[in-house]
Each structure stands twice: as structure tokens, then as C-alpha cells.
Amino acid sequence: TVTTGNGADTLTLSVAADAATTGKGDDKITIPNNVVNTGAIDMGAGADTIHADGNSGITGAVTGVEKITIKDNGSMSVDAANANTFNGVDGFEVVGVDGTESFILAGVASPATGAASVADWSSVVFTNVIPKFVYDNAGDKFTGGSSAEVFEIPDDSVVQTLTSASKFAGGQGEDTIDVNTATAVDLK
């Protein structure tokens, strides 16, 4: 665990299990390309940012962050617990470079546990980012906001029917259902 003081600190968490606690400054934590961070991140007070330096992810508990930035053509994958935490932060934003970046909610940890993802990011502000929900469990329920979200059913998905038990609420944006399966998906 890395612990910092009250200055404006800059850290890179290069090992998946790295954990960090920062102080009152405006701090920045970078998650490198191909790292899915599983350690707890507590960024304390200040205007704090997590930066995805490529295709990065977070499944450890994250608190105290107000913004996620994503490198050009990169992505940040998060689990449902973090998406719900970010949704509860007033003015939380996810910022890309030119709109080719993705913020992905998938069961980053759920294939091992078989857990469903129930997530809401209706209050998160997305700028130059494609927000994407990936269905990987029949019980997944996602709520989007005013952005143009993508609801994806990948080829290897166990989801073959979208019903009231596995649903989405797209919000006000122009949303897309992306079905990438060899078999039919029943939209009930």
C-alpha cells in the first residue's frame, strides 16, 4: 500500500494488487495498459483523477475520485460496485481524447464468481467517451444516462434473452444494442 501526504501526488499502480491512499491534494493515479487494479484506492479530499494509460481496469474498491481520464484509443473497464460508487459522486466525469475511447462496465470479476452486475451510471458525465455495458450474466441490469450508451451482448455471453430479469434502461441518449452472437437473442 502506498500512502501519501497532503500534496498533489502522482502515482502509477503497475501491479494489479497495488493499493493506494492519498491525502488532501489534487492527486492523480495512473493505471497502466493491460493492468486491472484489484487493490483498494482511497484518494481522500481534493479534485482527484484516475488515468487509464491504455486498456486498463479497476475492480478494487475506489473512493474519493472525481474524474477518470482515458488515453487516446484506450479504455477503462470497471465493475458494477465502482460504477455505482462513481454514480453517487456529484459531477463525476469520464473524459476521453477524441471519442474513440471506451468506459466499459463488464463483469470484470464476475466470471469467477458467477455474480450478476446491477449498475447505474445515469449521473456520470461522459465527454469524448463511448460508455459500454457488456452483458456477461443473465441477471445483469444496467441503467444509463443522457449519453449514447452501447449495450453489448458478446459472442461468448450466457445472455440469450433480455427480459425484466436482465434489462437495461438507456436513459435519454441515442443508445445501441450490439448483438455479437452466433445464436439468436430473444428481446422480450
C-alpha positions, 0 to 999 in steps of 0.5 A: 500500500502506498500512502501519501501526504497532503500534496498533489501526488502522482502515482502509477499502480503497475501491479494489479494488487497495488493499493493506494491512499492519498491525502488532501491534494489534487492527486492523480493515479495512473493505471497502466495498459493491460493492468486491472487494479484489484487493490483498494484506492482511497484518494481522500479530499481534493479534485482527484483523477484516475488515468487509464494509460491504455486498456486498463481496469479497476475492480478494487474498491475506489473512493474519493475520485472525481474524474477518470481520464482515458488515453487516446484509443484506450479504455477503462473497464470497471465493475458494477460496485465502482460504477455505482460508487462513481454514480453517487459522486456529484459531477463525476466525469469520464473524459476521453481524447477524441471519442474513440475511447471506451468506459466499459462496465463488464463483469470484470470479476464476475466470471469467477464468481458467477455474480450478476452486475446491477449498475447505474451510471445515469449521473456520470458525465461522459465527454469524448467517451463511448460508455459500454455495458457488456452483458456477461450474466443473465441477471445483469441490469444496467441503467444509463444516462443522457449519453449514447450508451452501447449495450453489448451482448458478446459472442461468448455471453450466457445472455440469450434473452433480455427480459425484466430479469436482465434489462437495461434502461438507456436513459435519454441518449441515442443508445445501441444494442450490439448483438455479437452472437452466433445464436439468436437473442430473444428481446422480450 
